[in-house]
Amino acid sequence: MPRIYDLSVPVAPGKIPIWPGDPEPVLARFAKMEDGSEANVSQLSACVHLGTHIDAPYHFIPDGATVERLPLETLIGEADVIDFTHLNGHITAAALEAAAIPPQATRLLFKTRNSAWWAAGDPDFHPDYIALTDDAAAYLVARGVRLVGIDYLSIAPYDDPGPTHRTLLRAGVVIIETLDLSAVPAGRYTLHCLPLKLVGSEGAPARVVLTA
């Protein structure tokens, strides 16, 4: 049996950090067996960037691809977890150059000190999370990376989200955000990332697992 790592952050209203300005998720039953209904049925209201999710190019590129157009060949396959837990600042091109990234890697997941917040069950939003700088994004595009993931709500710095997103998404790089990598050692795995097939959407929640 392969080992399975579930990288998906549990979605529980009031117990999960929310990007400032995004609506709080609401999960409520509208049919209840205790009230006489034959089955329990719930309604979910949330931002499409809730919890573990993907960003499609349309998120920052006006004519970019939307979620339903993303190739499954990009979302499923070999992926490398790169350990940057030693970094106190953002991941730069220089940091990537110094890391032991396999030369042919096309899917990269960055484990940083952000993952400690998931391990602790911290529901607060932390604007000082570790992210990817724009020059790091350009470095990855030049290397031919097709998918990149990180262990907090955004791949880009809180105070300047546009450049990193645009550099990656303009090149067709799929972004996975809000990964819990706290229990995952660095190394190579098989990635299974399956976002909801939301037609016309710039993002979608996803269940993301690694197998080893």
C-alpha positions as CSV (number, residue, x, y, z in Angstrom):
1,M,0.0,0.0,0.0
2,P,1.4,3.4,-0.9
3,R,1.6,6.0,1.8
4,I,-1.0,8.8,1.3
5,Y,-0.5,12.4,2.5
6,D,-3.6,14.5,2.6
7,L,-2.5,18.1,2.0
8,S,-6.0,19.5,2.1
9,V,-6.9,21.9,4.9
10,P,-10.1,21.0,6.7
11,V,-12.9,23.4,5.9
12,A,-14.8,24.4,9.1
13,P,-16.5,27.8,9.2
14,G,-14.9,29.9,12.0
15,K,-11.9,27.6,12.3
16,I,-10.0,28.3,9.1
17,P,-8.1,31.4,8.1
18,I,-9.8,33.6,5.5
19,W,-8.2,36.1,3.2
20,P,-9.0,39.6,4.4
21,G,-12.1,40.8,2.5
22,D,-13.3,37.4,1.4
23,P,-16.7,36.2,2.6
24,E,-16.8,33.8,5.5
25,P,-17.8,30.3,4.5
26,V,-21.3,29.2,5.5
27,L,-22.2,25.5,5.7
28,A,-25.7,24.9,6.8
29,R,-28.3,22.2,6.5
30,F,-31.6,23.2,5.0
31,A,-33.2,19.7,5.2
32,K,-32.9,18.0,8.6
33,M,-33.8,14.5,9.5
34,E,-34.6,15.6,13.0
35,D,-37.2,17.9,11.6
36,G,-38.9,15.2,9.5
37,S,-36.9,15.3,6.3
38,E,-36.0,12.0,4.7
39,A,-32.3,13.0,4.4
40,N,-29.9,15.7,5.6
41,V,-29.0,18.2,2.9
42,S,-26.6,21.1,3.3
43,Q,-25.8,24.3,1.4
44,L,-22.3,25.7,1.1
45,S,-21.7,29.4,0.4
46,A,-18.0,30.4,0.0
47,C,-15.3,32.1,-2.0
48,V,-13.9,29.7,-4.7
49,H,-10.5,30.3,-3.1
50,L,-11.6,28.7,0.1
51,G,-9.2,26.3,1.9
52,T,-6.9,24.3,-0.3
53,H,-7.6,25.5,-3.9
54,I,-6.1,26.1,-7.3
55,D,-5.7,29.4,-9.2
56,A,-6.3,29.2,-12.9
57,P,-4.8,31.8,-15.2
58,Y,-8.1,33.8,-15.4
59,H,-7.5,34.8,-11.8
60,F,-5.1,37.6,-12.9
61,I,-5.1,37.3,-16.7
62,P,-8.2,38.6,-18.4
63,D,-8.1,36.2,-21.3
64,G,-6.6,33.3,-19.3
65,A,-7.9,29.8,-19.0
66,T,-10.6,29.0,-16.5
67,V,-10.7,26.0,-14.2
68,E,-12.5,23.6,-16.5
69,R,-9.9,24.1,-19.2
70,L,-6.9,23.1,-17.0
71,P,-5.3,19.9,-18.2
72,L,-5.4,16.9,-15.9
73,E,-1.9,16.0,-17.1
74,T,-0.7,19.0,-15.2
75,L,-2.7,18.3,-12.0
76,I,-1.6,14.7,-11.7
77,G,1.9,13.3,-11.8
78,E,5.3,13.4,-10.2
79,A,5.9,16.4,-7.8
80,D,8.8,17.4,-5.6
81,V,8.3,18.8,-2.1
82,I,11.1,21.4,-1.5
83,D,11.9,22.2,2.2
84,F,12.3,25.9,2.8
85,T,11.5,25.8,6.5
86,H,14.9,27.4,7.3
87,L,13.9,30.6,5.5
88,N,12.7,33.6,7.5
89,G,12.0,35.6,4.4
90,H,10.3,35.1,1.1
91,I,11.5,32.5,-1.4
92,T,13.6,34.4,-4.0
93,A,15.2,33.3,-7.2
94,A,18.5,33.1,-5.3
95,A,16.9,30.8,-2.8
96,L,15.6,28.5,-5.5
97,E,19.0,28.5,-7.2
98,A,20.6,27.3,-4.0
99,A,18.0,24.6,-3.3
100,A,18.4,21.1,-4.5
101,I,15.6,21.1,-7.1
102,P,15.8,18.2,-9.5
103,P,16.7,19.4,-13.0
104,Q,13.6,17.9,-14.7
105,A,11.1,18.8,-12.0
106,T,7.9,20.3,-13.4
107,R,5.7,20.3,-10.3
108,L,7.1,21.9,-7.1
109,L,5.5,22.2,-3.7
110,F,7.2,24.5,-1.2
111,K,7.2,23.6,2.4
112,T,7.9,26.6,4.6
113,R,7.5,27.7,8.2
114,N,3.9,28.5,7.2
115,S,3.0,24.8,7.7
116,A,3.6,25.1,11.5
117,W,0.3,27.1,11.6
118,W,-1.6,24.2,10.1
119,A,0.1,21.8,12.5
120,A,-1.1,24.0,15.4
121,G,-4.6,24.4,14.1
122,D,-4.2,28.2,14.0
123,P,-7.4,29.8,12.6
124,D,-6.0,33.3,12.4
125,F,-4.8,34.9,9.2
126,H,-1.0,35.8,9.3
127,P,0.0,38.5,6.8
128,D,3.7,37.7,7.4
129,Y,3.5,34.3,5.7
130,I,6.3,33.1,3.5
131,A,5.6,33.5,-0.2
132,L,7.3,33.5,-3.6
133,T,8.8,36.7,-5.0
134,D,8.3,37.8,-8.6
135,D,11.9,37.0,-9.6
136,A,11.4,33.5,-8.1
137,A,8.3,33.1,-10.3
138,A,10.2,34.1,-13.4
139,Y,13.0,31.6,-12.4
140,L,10.4,28.8,-12.3
141,V,8.8,29.8,-15.6
142,A,12.3,29.7,-17.2
143,R,12.9,26.2,-15.8
144,G,9.7,24.9,-17.4
145,V,7.8,24.4,-14.2
146,R,4.1,23.8,-14.9
147,L,2.6,23.6,-11.4
148,V,3.6,25.2,-8.1
149,G,2.1,25.0,-4.7
150,I,2.7,26.6,-1.3
151,D,1.6,26.1,2.3
152,Y,-0.4,29.3,2.8
153,L,-3.3,31.2,1.4
154,S,-1.4,32.9,-1.4
155,I,1.7,32.1,-3.5
156,A,2.5,35.8,-3.5
157,P,3.4,38.2,-0.8
158,Y,0.5,39.8,1.1
159,D,1.5,43.4,0.3
160,D,2.1,42.8,-3.4
161,P,0.1,39.8,-4.8
162,G,0.0,40.9,-8.4
163,P,3.4,40.4,-9.9
164,T,4.1,36.8,-8.8
165,H,0.6,35.7,-9.8
166,R,0.8,37.3,-13.2
167,T,4.2,35.9,-14.0
168,L,3.2,32.4,-13.2
169,L,-0.4,32.5,-14.6
170,R,0.6,34.3,-17.8
171,A,2.9,31.3,-18.5
172,G,0.1,28.9,-17.8
173,V,1.5,27.7,-14.5
174,V,-1.2,26.2,-12.3
175,I,-1.0,27.4,-8.7
176,I,-2.1,25.4,-5.6
177,E,-2.5,27.4,-2.4
178,T,-3.3,26.6,1.2
179,L,-1.5,23.2,1.3
180,D,-0.8,21.6,4.6
181,L,2.8,20.2,4.2
182,S,3.5,20.0,7.9
183,A,3.8,16.2,7.9
184,V,5.4,15.7,4.6
185,P,9.2,15.2,4.3
186,A,11.0,16.7,1.3
187,G,11.2,14.4,-1.6
188,R,9.5,13.1,-4.8
189,Y,5.9,12.0,-4.7
190,T,2.9,11.5,-7.0
191,L,0.5,14.4,-6.9
192,H,-3.2,14.1,-7.3
193,C,-4.9,17.5,-7.4
194,L,-8.6,17.5,-8.3
195,P,-10.3,20.9,-8.3
196,L,-14.1,21.2,-8.6
197,K,-14.9,21.6,-12.3
198,L,-16.4,25.1,-12.0
199,V,-17.1,26.3,-15.5
200,G,-15.9,29.9,-16.1
201,S,-14.2,30.2,-12.7
202,E,-10.8,31.6,-11.9
203,G,-10.3,29.2,-9.0
204,A,-11.8,26.2,-7.3
205,P,-11.4,24.3,-4.0
206,A,-9.5,21.0,-4.4
207,R,-8.7,17.8,-2.6
208,V,-4.9,17.4,-2.9
209,V,-3.0,14.3,-1.9
210,L,0.5,12.9,-2.4
211,T,1.3,9.2,-2.6
212,A,4.7,7.8,-1.9
